[in-house]
Each structure stands twice: as structure tokens, then as C-alpha cells.
């Protein structure tokens, strides 16, 4: 055991000595360094944790372009690897997009300072025009275009160029069709596009009759809600709406159908899931009615823990034991537990198999 510790310490010391005697090539990059008459690619300068690559670059003509891109008289370098498909003389980064006179390039894979250079090669985006190619990531992640085509995840997509538009982060359209933008592709949908109302980054209404929402997780896909009317629309957050008398959470009508839409409010949420909500009559946890909860005295203490004048709630269950009146959340800077009361009860906030529990701190 002691020998292993000594060996690891020696390796660490030698590595530190090796990388300490180096010179950063340019302020344009923290990845390229001169060392012992050679150019090294060291991601972020942290060779001990992230590895390093001794390049074949000519040190006299070597210069950094930006970040992981560099050049010498013979090659363009990406992650310290000479590129095979790139024209050295005309290569440039155009708004951070790698291009040369004839091509737009992409990198697909996992770049690493320790993998073989055959794994760190730029490839060509087929038929993309380098002179007019631009990214549209501020409109839709992974979307780009040139003078004649749109591209999604670097793949040319078959849409009508003149009428194509981004509606929100999930939906796009052209004059012919509505499309769903998934994490991988643009998928055509069988909906007309004559009358489309974009509510926010998540929701669309078609012809004031059909509400659309995309849920990518667990293979759910498109959620469709038929509307009797859409006269008044209120967006509570990106995933929560009130349309006339209908409360919509994550693309579905509120579970408790008698919820009062006019007074409905979201009180606390996490990760897009509505934890606590209320209307003038009731408190709800994950859309479940809490009959015992008093809306007038209800307060959230921490995530799934709340209380009113008479009860402490952990999720949709009443928690018995502490003194309700004095039960409170603790300032974590002064204690290593989460809740306490005036009777000396102390509790940690814990999760067990997805369920929140208040675990008592053992009294001494």
C-alpha cells in the first residue's frame, strides 16, 4: 500500500515538473504550449487530468487560430491533430464555424487529447456553401442555413426555403407543413398550418381548436388537447397555461378537474414539474388535492415540505410529530440539519427511492 502511494506521488511530481516547464503559445488558446522544442496540445493546460498530445507541428511556423484550432505551414490542427480534408491556405473560423474556400466542416464524435488523431478529424457538411453558411442557434439549437438550404444537426433538411420559420423550441413550419424539432431530427407532422398561434417556447394552438405540446421523455411524444375555445390565454411559465377555464400542466389538463382556473397559481416548482399550487379553495401537490390544507395559512418551507396552521405536509401526506406552530426551516450556515421546532425535534430533508422523507436527528 505504501509503495503504491509513493509511486503515485512520484508520478504526480514528475508530471508537474514536466508541464511546469512550458510556454503558452498564444493568449487565443489555453490549449497549445511549447515544450522542449515541440508543440503540445494540453486541454486547458491540465495535462495531468485531461491528457496531452505531442503534435507534429512545425514550431517555427506554428500559430493559434482560436481555441483548439491552430495551423503551421503544412497543416490545420484540431485538438492537436493535423486535418486531412481541410485546405490550409483558405481555412478560417467564420463566427466559430470551420470553413475553407470550398467546404463547411463539422466534428461529430468525442474529441480527446488522448485518442488517436484518426478520431479527431473534421468532416464535410455535404453541399453547404461556406460563403453564406450561418448558424441560427439563437432561434433553434442545432439549426443553420446557407443561401439555398436549411440544416439541422449538420444534415440538410427538406423544407420550403422561402417560407420556413421557427415557431418555438419544439415546432417549425413552412407553407406546406408543420414540423417537430426533436433532439435528433426535424420530423414532419400531419397538421395544417393556415392558422398557428405560438403561445411560448413550448406550446402551439392550431386554428384555436388544438393545443400541441411536445414531451420528449419516456417516448411520450406529441400531446394534443382539444379546446372548446381559446379566448383568454395566460402563460404561467413555459410548461403551464390557463386557457379560459382550463389549467394545462406539461401538455395535459390539470388532474383535479374542479380546479378553479380564475384563481389558480403555481406556488413552487422544480425541474418543470409543478409541486405546489393553489386556487381560492384548495392546495394541490403534484395536481393532487390536499383536502386538509388551508389555503389562507399555507406556506412552503422547502421543496416538498410545507405547512399550514394545523398540519405539516411532506408531499401529499401529513407529517406528525413536530410542533406545527414552531416547526421551521433551519439556516444551514448555523446547523447541519434542515428543520426544527421549539420542542427540540430536529430533522434532515432526505429522499428515498424518489420519495421525500424527514429523517429525525438522534437526540443525545
C-alpha positions, 0 to 999 in steps of 0.5 A, a space after each residue: 500500500 505504501 509503495 503504491 502511494 509513493 509511486 503515485 506521488 512520484 508520478 504526480 511530481 514528475 508530471 508537474 515538473 514536466 508541464 511546469 516547464 512550458 510556454 503558452 503559445 498564444 493568449 487565443 488558446 489555453 490549449 497549445 504550449 511549447 515544450 522542449 522544442 515541440 508543440 503540445 496540445 494540453 486541454 486547458 493546460 491540465 495535462 495531468 487530468 485531461 491528457 496531452 498530445 505531442 503534435 507534429 507541428 512545425 514550431 517555427 511556423 506554428 500559430 493559434 487560430 482560436 481555441 483548439 484550432 491552430 495551423 503551421 505551414 503544412 497543416 490545420 490542427 484540431 485538438 492537436 491533430 493535423 486535418 486531412 480534408 481541410 485546405 490550409 491556405 483558405 481555412 478560417 473560423 467564420 463566427 466559430 464555424 470551420 470553413 475553407 474556400 470550398 467546404 463547411 466542416 463539422 466534428 461529430 464524435 468525442 474529441 480527446 487529447 488522448 485518442 488517436 488523431 484518426 478520431 479527431 478529424 473534421 468532416 464535410 457538411 455535404 453541399 453547404 456553401 461556406 460563403 453564406 453558411 450561418 448558424 441560427 442557434 439563437 432561434 433553434 439549437 442545432 439549426 443553420 442555413 446557407 443561401 439555398 438550404 436549411 440544416 439541422 444537426 449538420 444534415 440538410 433538411 427538406 423544407 420550403 426555403 422561402 417560407 420556413 420559420 421557427 415557431 418555438 423550441 419544439 415546432 417549425 413550419 413552412 407553407 406546406 407543413 408543420 414540423 417537430 424539432 426533436 433532439 435528433 431530427 426535424 420530423 414532419 407532422 400531419 397538421 395544417 398550418 393556415 392558422 398557428 398561434 405560438 403561445 411560448 417556447 413550448 406550446 402551439 394552438 392550431 386554428 384555436 381548436 388544438 393545443 400541441 405540446 411536445 414531451 420528449 421523455 419516456 417516448 411520450 411524444 406529441 400531446 394534443 388537447 382539444 379546446 372548446 375555445 381559446 379566448 383568454 390565454 395566460 402563460 404561467 411559465 413555459 410548461 403551464 397555461 390557463 386557457 379560459 377555464 382550463 389549467 394545462 400542466 406539461 401538455 395535459 389538463 390539470 388532474 383535479 378537474 374542479 380546479 378553479 382556473 380564475 384563481 389558480 397559481 403555481 406556488 413552487 416548482 422544480 425541474 418543470 414539474 409543478 409541486 405546489 399550487 393553489 386556487 381560492 379553495 384548495 392546495 394541490 401537490 403534484 395536481 393532487 388535492 390536499 383536502 386538509 390544507 388551508 389555503 389562507 395559512 399555507 406556506 412552503 418551507 422547502 421543496 416538498 415540505 410545507 405547512 399550514 396552521 394545523 398540519 405539516 405536509 411532506 408531499 401529499 401526506 401529513 407529517 406528525 410529530 413536530 410542533 406545527 406552530 414552531 416547526 421551521 426551516 433551519 439556516 444551514 450556515 448555523 446547523 447541519 440539519 434542515 428543520 426544527 421546532 421549539 420542542 427540540 425535534 430536529 430533522 434532515 430533508 432526505 429522499 428515498 427511492 424518489 420519495 421525500 422523507 424527514 429523517 429525525 436527528 438522534 437526540 443525545 
